[in-house]
Amino acid sequence: MSSRSSQGSRVPTPEPPPLPQPEPLNRAAINQMLLGLGKSYVSTQRIDDGSAQDSAHDEATPLLPRPVTMEDIGKTRAVIWTALTIIFAASLVILLIFPHILPDALAPLVGRLPKDPMKAALQILDNAPVIDGHIDLPVLLRALFANNVSAVELSEESFPGHVSIPRLRAGKVGGFFWSVYTSCADPAIEGEDFLTSTWRVRDTLEQIDVAKLTIEKYPDVFQPALGSQHIRDAISNGKIASLLGVEGGHQLGNSVAVLRQYHALGVRYVTLTHICHNAFADSCGFSPDIVPLHGGLSPLGFRLIDEMNRLGMLVDLSHTSDDTAKQALAHSKAPVIWSHSSARAVHNHVRNVPDDVLSHIGTEEGKKDGVVMVNFAPVFVAEEGNATVEAVADHVDHIAKVAGKKHVGLGSDFDGIADVPVGLEDVSKYPALIAELYKRGWNKYELAGLAGANLLRVFEGAEKVSHELREAGAVPVFDIYDKRTDL
């Protein structure tokens, strides 16, 4: 739009509002302002006139802080390092002299176990899991499922018996021997010379089969093991090492050749007897009135041990008579085991190991290395109604006292026993036994040995003897049972 109006005249521009005018200073305000400027100037131009002692009374304060010098920094560092040194020294004293005053949450930082026995047990078993010498799961599968593995659901926590995968995990199990057991034959049918066939070898092969198929069914849980290193490998892989053991010489059909074939199928121990005598050795039976047959080992029994030593199979002395055990200890070149036996001095039962046999176990001159793996069956633990986790611990303590803590292990007999001790109801309860012994003063190394390391040492010893015998040219045993008439 044009700046001119229709009349041809310019539109007037409005005037800006007048600026506010400051009030005129009076003389008093001017004097006050000048006084303030003077004080500020004086405070920035202070001259040390030797009256430093009066500075506390000087109202003047520097406008800028004094610059930080290297001397100041050095003093600060000295204070900090002194404080850190004191803290470190105090911590070192606590860790070395008074570690027990630390709370359980800090115990792992100093390599100390928690004070709480169960927490300590779980921590021990995390690093040294249980290797049980004897679990009868295969015979349970035979009884309940006629060996039909497709019907077996071990992943269910409520699976019948004492064993399931969730319970094995809860119990910190790193391995166990699957007992491929078949019962003793009827003596009236078998005959006094054990010559009438009773299908014991067939049944044993079926038990080996059901064990191996069950292991294969759960490859994420179980790992087959044929030796001590295989056990370590399985545990390192987070799996449960699975080994096979034959529970009785009556399952050999009077034949050393059958032993070799069992070994080829993965069997790594044979119990010389069950509750019956056989062609190789005398049993302790189940009651004291059993009459000896051989007076311990038979001639073929000695040769059976020779072949087991050559193969690297563990000689298992559970169920054997006292004479059989003593003779085997003296004859075997390799360490031996009791896969599931307790202490007779604690509870007087023929199935338990007496002190005069325990005293032959050791690594000293004149003794044989071995491990007695404590059985949980109440009938072998205590008088009726008194079997508890504490009573089982009494057996562990006694064997350790007589033979040494390096010669005791665990062989529960789970799934092969009708009853269980209070506190050891299934495979999830192993930590309760470790906790009980921890309360009694066992240290973490001793408890790791009990859990499985002692068995591993003995197994490695048997493997070493086997290697040495083979390197020396030992040949297989070809001895034949002298009562046979077909050869």
C-alpha positions as CSV (number, residue, x, y, z in Angstrom):
1,M,0.0,0.0,0.0
2,S,1.2,3.5,-0.8
3,S,2.6,5.6,2.1
4,R,0.5,8.5,1.0
5,S,-3.2,8.9,1.9
6,S,-6.0,9.6,-0.6
7,Q,-5.5,13.2,0.3
8,G,-1.9,13.2,-0.9
9,S,-0.6,13.8,2.6
10,R,2.1,11.5,4.6
11,V,0.8,9.4,7.4
12,P,2.4,10.6,10.7
13,T,4.8,8.1,12.4
14,P,4.1,7.5,16.1
15,E,6.7,8.8,18.6
16,P,8.5,6.1,20.8
17,P,7.7,6.2,24.5
18,P,10.1,8.1,26.6
19,L,12.9,6.1,28.4
20,P,12.7,6.0,32.2
21,Q,15.0,8.5,33.8
22,P,17.2,7.4,36.7
23,E,16.6,9.1,39.9
24,P,19.3,11.5,40.8
25,L,21.9,10.2,43.3
26,N,22.0,12.0,46.6
27,R,25.3,12.6,48.3
28,A,24.9,9.7,50.8
29,A,24.5,7.1,48.0
30,I,27.5,8.4,46.1
31,N,29.7,8.2,49.2
32,Q,28.6,4.6,49.9
33,M,29.4,3.5,46.3
34,L,32.8,5.0,46.4
35,L,33.5,3.4,49.7
36,G,32.7,-0.1,48.3
37,L,34.9,0.4,45.3
38,G,37.7,1.4,47.5
39,K,37.5,-1.7,49.7
40,S,37.4,-3.9,46.7
41,Y,40.5,-2.3,45.3
42,V,42.4,-2.6,48.6
43,S,41.5,-6.3,49.0
44,T,43.1,-7.1,45.6
45,Q,46.2,-5.0,46.3
46,R,47.1,-6.3,49.8
47,I,50.8,-5.9,50.7
48,D,52.5,-8.1,53.3
49,D,53.6,-5.4,55.7
50,G,54.8,-7.9,58.3
51,S,51.5,-7.9,60.2
52,A,50.4,-11.4,59.1
53,Q,49.5,-12.2,62.6
54,D,46.6,-9.8,62.3
55,S,45.3,-11.3,59.1
56,A,42.6,-13.2,61.0
57,H,41.1,-9.8,61.9
58,D,41.4,-8.5,58.3
59,E,37.9,-8.5,56.8
60,A,39.5,-8.7,53.3
61,T,39.2,-12.1,51.4
62,P,41.0,-12.9,48.1
63,L,38.7,-12.9,45.2
64,L,40.5,-15.9,43.6
65,P,41.6,-19.2,45.4
66,R,45.3,-19.8,45.8
67,P,46.6,-21.9,43.0
68,V,47.1,-25.7,43.7
69,T,50.8,-26.6,43.9
70,M,52.6,-29.9,43.4
71,E,53.2,-30.0,47.1
72,D,49.5,-30.0,47.7
73,I,49.0,-32.8,45.2
74,G,51.8,-34.8,46.9
75,K,50.2,-34.4,50.3
76,T,46.8,-35.6,49.0
77,R,48.3,-38.6,47.4
78,A,50.1,-39.5,50.6
79,V,46.8,-39.4,52.5
80,I,45.0,-41.5,50.0
81,W,47.8,-44.2,49.8
82,T,48.1,-44.3,53.5
83,A,44.3,-44.9,53.8
84,L,44.4,-47.6,51.1
85,T,47.4,-49.3,52.8
86,I,45.6,-49.4,56.1
87,I,42.5,-50.9,54.5
88,F,44.5,-53.5,52.6
89,A,46.5,-54.5,55.7
90,A,43.3,-54.9,57.7
91,S,41.7,-56.9,54.9
92,L,44.7,-59.2,54.7
93,V,44.7,-59.8,58.5
94,I,41.0,-60.7,58.3
95,L,41.5,-63.0,55.3
96,L,44.5,-64.8,56.7
97,I,43.9,-64.9,60.5
98,F,40.1,-64.4,60.9
99,P,38.5,-65.7,57.7
100,H,35.7,-67.4,59.8
101,I,34.2,-64.0,60.6
102,L,33.4,-63.3,57.0
103,P,29.7,-63.8,56.0
104,D,28.9,-66.9,53.8
105,A,28.3,-64.6,50.8
106,L,32.0,-63.6,50.8
107,A,33.3,-67.1,51.6
108,P,34.1,-68.1,48.0
109,L,36.3,-65.0,47.6
110,V,38.8,-66.4,50.1
111,G,38.4,-70.0,49.2
112,R,36.5,-70.8,52.4
113,L,33.4,-72.9,52.5
114,P,30.2,-71.4,53.9
115,K,29.4,-72.0,57.5
116,D,26.0,-73.5,56.7
117,P,26.6,-77.2,56.2
118,M,24.2,-77.7,53.3
119,K,25.5,-74.7,51.4
120,A,29.0,-76.1,52.0
121,A,28.0,-79.5,50.7
122,L,26.4,-78.1,47.6
123,Q,29.5,-76.0,46.9
124,I,31.8,-79.1,47.3
125,L,29.6,-81.2,45.0
126,D,29.5,-78.5,42.4
127,N,33.3,-79.2,42.0
128,A,33.4,-82.8,42.9
129,P,30.1,-84.5,42.1
130,V,29.0,-87.9,43.4
131,I,30.1,-91.0,41.7
132,D,28.0,-93.8,43.1
133,G,29.4,-97.3,43.0
134,H,26.1,-99.2,42.7
135,I,22.6,-98.2,41.5
136,D,20.1,-100.9,40.5
137,L,18.1,-98.9,38.0
138,P,18.3,-101.6,35.3
139,V,16.7,-104.3,37.5
140,L,13.9,-101.8,38.3
141,L,13.3,-101.3,34.6
142,R,13.2,-105.0,34.1
143,A,10.6,-105.4,36.9
144,L,8.4,-102.5,35.9
145,F,8.6,-102.3,32.1
146,A,9.9,-105.7,31.1
147,N,12.9,-103.9,29.7
148,N,10.8,-101.9,27.3
149,V,12.8,-98.7,27.2
150,S,10.3,-96.8,25.1
151,A,8.0,-96.8,28.1
152,V,10.6,-95.4,30.5
153,E,10.3,-91.7,31.3
154,L,13.3,-90.9,33.5
155,S,12.8,-87.2,32.9
156,E,9.7,-87.2,35.2
157,E,10.7,-86.3,38.8
158,S,8.1,-88.7,40.1
159,F,9.5,-91.7,38.2
160,P,9.1,-94.8,40.4
161,G,11.9,-95.8,42.7
162,H,14.8,-93.7,43.9
163,V,16.2,-92.4,40.6
164,S,15.1,-89.9,38.0
165,I,16.9,-87.2,36.0
166,P,15.6,-84.2,38.1
167,R,16.6,-86.0,41.3
168,L,20.0,-87.0,39.9
169,R,20.6,-83.3,39.1
170,A,19.5,-82.1,42.5
171,G,21.7,-84.6,44.2
172,K,24.8,-83.4,42.2
173,V,25.5,-86.8,40.7
174,G,28.3,-86.9,38.2
175,G,28.4,-90.6,37.5
176,F,27.3,-94.0,38.7
177,F,27.6,-97.7,37.9
178,W,24.5,-99.2,36.5
179,S,24.3,-102.6,38.1
180,V,23.4,-105.2,35.5
181,Y,22.2,-107.7,38.1
182,T,20.3,-111.0,37.8
183,S,19.4,-113.1,40.8
184,C,21.1,-116.3,42.0
185,A,19.7,-119.4,40.5
186,D,17.7,-121.9,42.5
187,P,20.3,-124.3,44.0
188,A,18.0,-127.2,43.6
189,I,17.8,-126.6,39.9
190,E,21.4,-125.4,39.3
191,G,23.0,-128.3,41.2
192,E,25.8,-128.3,43.6
193,D,28.4,-127.9,40.8
194,F,26.5,-125.0,39.1
195,L,26.3,-127.0,35.9
196,T,22.6,-126.8,35.0
197,S,21.9,-123.8,32.8
198,T,19.5,-121.3,34.4
199,W,19.7,-118.5,31.8
200,R,21.8,-116.2,34.1
201,V,24.1,-115.2,31.2
202,R,21.1,-114.5,28.9
203,D,19.5,-112.4,31.6
204,T,22.7,-110.5,32.2
205,L,23.0,-109.7,28.5
206,E,19.4,-108.4,28.6
207,Q,20.3,-106.1,31.5
208,I,23.4,-104.8,29.7
209,D,21.1,-104.1,26.8
210,V,18.5,-102.2,28.8
211,A,21.1,-100.1,30.6
212,K,22.8,-99.1,27.3
213,L,19.5,-98.3,25.6
214,T,18.4,-96.1,28.5
215,I,21.7,-94.3,28.5
216,E,21.3,-93.8,24.7
217,K,17.7,-92.5,25.1
218,Y,19.0,-89.5,27.1
219,P,22.2,-88.4,25.3
220,D,21.9,-84.9,26.8
221,V,22.0,-86.4,30.3
222,F,24.0,-89.6,30.3
223,Q,27.4,-90.3,28.7
224,P,28.8,-93.8,28.4
225,A,32.1,-94.3,30.3
226,L,34.7,-97.1,29.9
227,G,37.4,-95.7,32.1
228,S,38.5,-93.1,34.6
229,Q,39.2,-90.4,31.9
230,H,35.8,-91.0,30.4
231,I,34.3,-90.2,33.8
232,R,36.2,-87.0,34.0
233,D,35.2,-86.1,30.4
234,A,31.5,-86.7,31.0
235,I,31.6,-84.5,34.1
236,S,33.4,-81.8,32.2
237,N,30.6,-82.0,29.6
238,G,28.0,-81.5,32.3
239,K,26.7,-85.1,31.8
240,I,26.4,-88.1,34.1
241,A,29.1,-90.7,33.5
242,S,27.4,-94.1,33.0
243,L,29.4,-97.3,33.7
244,L,28.3,-101.0,33.9
245,G,28.9,-103.4,36.8
246,V,28.0,-107.1,36.9
247,E,26.8,-108.0,40.4
248,G,27.9,-111.6,40.9
249,G,30.2,-114.3,39.6
250,H,27.1,-116.5,39.2
251,Q,26.4,-114.4,36.1
252,L,29.5,-115.6,34.3
253,G,28.3,-119.1,33.5
254,N,31.5,-120.5,35.1
255,S,33.5,-119.1,32.3
256,V,36.4,-116.6,32.1
257,A,35.7,-116.2,28.4
258,V,32.3,-114.7,29.3
259,L,34.1,-112.2,31.5
260,R,36.1,-111.0,28.5
261,Q,32.9,-110.6,26.5
262,Y,31.3,-108.6,29.2
263,H,34.3,-106.4,29.3
264,A,34.0,-105.9,25.5
265,L,30.4,-104.8,26.1
266,G,31.5,-102.1,28.5
267,V,31.4,-103.8,31.9
268,R,34.0,-102.4,34.2
269,Y,33.6,-104.3,37.4
270,V,32.4,-107.7,38.5
271,T,31.3,-108.6,42.0
272,L,32.9,-111.9,42.7
273,T,29.7,-113.3,44.4
274,H,26.2,-112.3,45.3
275,I,24.4,-114.0,48.1
276,C,25.2,-117.4,46.7
277,H,28.5,-119.3,46.2
278,N,29.6,-119.9,42.7
279,A,32.4,-121.6,40.8
280,F,34.8,-118.8,41.6
281,A,34.3,-117.9,45.2
282,D,32.5,-118.1,48.5
283,S,29.7,-115.6,49.4
284,C,29.0,-114.2,52.8
285,G,25.3,-115.0,52.1
286,F,22.7,-113.0,54.0
287,S,22.9,-114.7,57.3
288,P,25.8,-116.0,59.4
289,D,24.9,-119.7,58.9
290,I,26.1,-120.1,55.3
291,V,28.5,-123.0,55.0
292,P,31.7,-122.2,53.0
293,L,32.3,-124.1,49.8
294,H,35.8,-123.2,48.7
295,G,37.2,-121.7,51.8
296,G,37.4,-118.4,50.0
297,L,38.5,-118.3,46.3
298,S,38.5,-121.4,44.2
299,P,41.5,-122.1,41.9
300,L,39.5,-120.7,39.0
301,G,38.6,-117.7,41.2
302,F,42.3,-116.8,41.5
303,R,42.7,-117.0,37.7
304,L,39.5,-114.9,37.3
305,I,41.2,-112.1,39.3
306,D,44.3,-112.5,37.1
307,E,42.2,-111.9,34.0
308,M,40.4,-109.0,35.6
309,N,43.7,-107.4,36.4
310,R,44.9,-107.9,32.8
311,L,41.7,-106.4,31.4
312,G,41.6,-103.4,33.8
313,M,38.3,-104.6,35.4
314,L,37.7,-103.7,39.0
315,V,37.5,-106.6,41.4
316,D,34.4,-106.0,43.6
317,L,34.4,-107.7,47.0
318,S,30.9,-106.7,48.2
319,H,28.9,-109.9,49.1
320,T,32.0,-112.0,49.4
321,S,32.9,-114.0,52.5
322,D,35.6,-112.6,54.8
323,D,38.1,-115.3,53.6
324,T,37.3,-114.5,49.9
325,A,38.0,-110.8,50.6
326,K,41.3,-111.4,52.4
327,Q,42.5,-113.8,49.7
328,A,41.5,-111.4,46.9
329,L,43.2,-108.5,48.6
330,A,46.4,-110.5,48.9
331,H,46.3,-111.9,45.3
332,S,45.1,-109.0,43.2
333,K,47.8,-106.9,41.6
334,A,45.4,-104.0,41.2
335,P,43.4,-102.0,43.7
336,V,40.0,-103.4,44.6
337,I,36.5,-102.0,45.5
338,W,33.5,-102.8,47.6
339,S,30.8,-101.3,45.4
340,H,28.1,-101.3,48.1
341,S,29.1,-102.3,51.6
342,S,29.2,-100.8,55.1
343,A,31.1,-101.3,58.4
344,R,30.4,-104.4,60.5
345,A,31.7,-102.8,63.6
346,V,29.0,-100.1,63.4
347,H,26.2,-102.6,62.6
348,N,26.8,-106.3,62.9
349,H,25.7,-107.8,59.6
350,V,27.5,-110.3,57.5
351,R,27.2,-108.1,54.4
352,N,29.3,-105.4,56.1
353,V,33.1,-105.3,56.1
354,P,34.8,-106.3,59.4
355,D,37.7,-104.4,60.8
356,D,40.2,-107.2,60.2
357,V,39.5,-106.8,56.5
358,L,39.4,-103.0,56.6
359,S,42.9,-103.1,58.2
360,H,44.3,-104.7,55.0
361,I,43.3,-101.7,52.9
362,G,45.8,-99.0,52.4
363,T,48.8,-97.8,50.4
364,E,51.4,-98.9,52.9
365,E,53.6,-101.9,52.6
366,G,51.7,-105.1,52.9
367,K,48.3,-103.5,52.2
368,K,46.2,-103.1,49.0
369,D,44.7,-99.8,47.8
370,G,41.0,-99.9,47.7
371,V,37.7,-98.1,48.4
372,V,34.7,-99.3,50.5
373,M,31.6,-97.6,49.1
374,V,29.0,-97.3,51.9
375,N,25.6,-99.0,51.4
376,F,22.4,-97.1,52.4
377,A,20.2,-100.2,52.9
378,P,18.7,-99.8,56.3
379,V,19.1,-103.5,57.1
380,F,22.9,-103.0,56.8
381,V,23.0,-99.6,58.5
382,A,21.3,-99.9,61.9
383,E,18.7,-101.7,63.9
384,E,15.2,-101.5,62.6
385,G,13.8,-98.0,62.7
386,N,17.2,-96.4,63.4
387,A,18.6,-96.0,59.9
388,T,19.2,-92.3,59.3
389,V,21.6,-90.1,57.4
390,E,23.5,-89.8,60.7
391,A,23.8,-93.5,61.0
392,V,25.1,-93.8,57.5
393,A,27.7,-91.1,58.4
394,D,28.7,-93.3,61.3
395,H,29.7,-96.1,58.8
396,V,31.7,-93.6,56.7
397,D,33.4,-92.3,59.8
398,H,34.4,-95.8,61.0
399,I,35.7,-97.0,57.7
400,A,37.7,-93.7,57.5
401,K,39.1,-94.3,61.0
402,V,40.3,-97.9,60.3
403,A,41.3,-97.7,56.6
404,G,41.7,-94.0,56.1
405,K,39.6,-91.3,54.5
406,K,41.1,-92.0,51.1
407,H,39.5,-95.4,51.2
408,V,35.8,-94.7,51.6
409,G,33.2,-93.8,49.0
410,L,29.5,-94.0,48.3
411,G,27.5,-97.1,47.0
412,S,23.9,-96.4,47.8
413,D,22.2,-99.5,46.3
414,F,19.3,-97.2,45.3
415,D,16.6,-99.0,43.4
416,G,17.9,-102.3,44.8
417,I,16.6,-101.7,48.3
418,A,13.1,-101.8,49.6
419,D,13.6,-99.2,52.3
420,V,15.8,-96.1,52.8
421,P,17.3,-94.2,55.7
422,V,15.6,-91.1,57.0
423,G,17.3,-88.2,55.2
424,L,18.6,-90.3,52.3
425,E,15.3,-91.1,50.5
426,D,16.6,-91.0,47.0
427,V,19.5,-89.7,44.8
428,S,18.6,-86.1,45.4
429,K,19.7,-86.5,49.1
430,Y,23.5,-87.1,48.7
431,P,24.2,-83.5,49.8
432,A,22.6,-84.3,53.2
433,L,25.3,-86.9,53.9
434,I,28.1,-84.6,52.8
435,A,26.6,-81.8,55.0
436,E,26.5,-84.2,58.0
437,L,30.1,-85.1,57.6
438,Y,31.1,-81.5,57.1
439,K,29.5,-80.8,60.5
440,R,31.7,-83.5,61.9
441,G,34.9,-81.8,60.7
442,W,35.6,-83.4,57.3
443,N,37.3,-80.8,55.0
444,K,36.5,-80.1,51.4
445,Y,39.3,-82.3,50.1
446,E,38.3,-85.3,52.2
447,L,34.6,-84.9,51.2
448,A,35.6,-84.6,47.5
449,G,37.4,-87.9,47.9
450,L,34.4,-89.5,49.5
451,A,32.1,-88.2,46.8
452,G,34.1,-89.8,44.0
453,A,37.8,-88.9,43.8
454,N,38.8,-92.0,45.9
455,L,37.0,-94.2,43.4
456,L,38.7,-92.5,40.5
457,R,42.1,-93.0,42.1
458,V,41.4,-96.8,42.5
459,F,40.1,-97.0,39.0
460,E,43.2,-95.3,37.6
461,G,45.3,-97.8,39.6
462,A,43.6,-100.7,38.0
463,E,44.1,-99.2,34.6
464,K,47.8,-98.7,35.3
465,V,48.2,-102.3,36.4
466,S,46.4,-103.5,33.2
467,H,48.7,-101.4,31.0
468,E,51.8,-102.7,32.8
469,L,50.7,-106.3,32.5
470,R,49.9,-106.0,28.8
471,E,53.2,-104.2,28.2
472,A,54.9,-107.1,29.9
473,G,53.2,-109.5,27.6
474,A,50.5,-111.0,29.9
475,V,48.3,-113.4,27.9
476,P,44.6,-114.0,28.4
477,V,43.5,-116.6,30.9
478,F,42.3,-119.9,29.3
479,D,41.6,-121.9,32.4
480,I,38.4,-123.9,32.3
481,Y,36.1,-124.9,35.2
482,D,37.2,-128.3,36.2
483,K,33.7,-129.6,36.7
484,R,32.7,-129.0,33.1
485,T,32.2,-132.2,31.1
486,D,31.7,-130.7,27.6
487,L,35.3,-129.5,27.2
